[in-house]
Amino acid sequence: MNVYEAEIWEVDRVTKMVYSGICFKEGDKPKLHKLKRLFIPDGRLINNNDEEPLLTGGIIQK
């Protein structure tokens, strides 16, 4: 695997990790704990699908 392929593979891997934490079936809850390795301790996710954005903070810390 050359450097370019390795970089593409890593971006794909991180993208899959993010989606595995935030995608879920109706009635289930997101698996936000899967995002722990991807964000800094004060990282934030913003759900901007509603009229007023929902800020999810502190998901990394328990």
Secondary structure, DSSP 4 states (H G I P E B T S, - for coil): --HHHHHHHHHHHHHHHHHHHH---TTS---GGGGGGGS-TT-EEEE-SSSSPEEEE-SS--
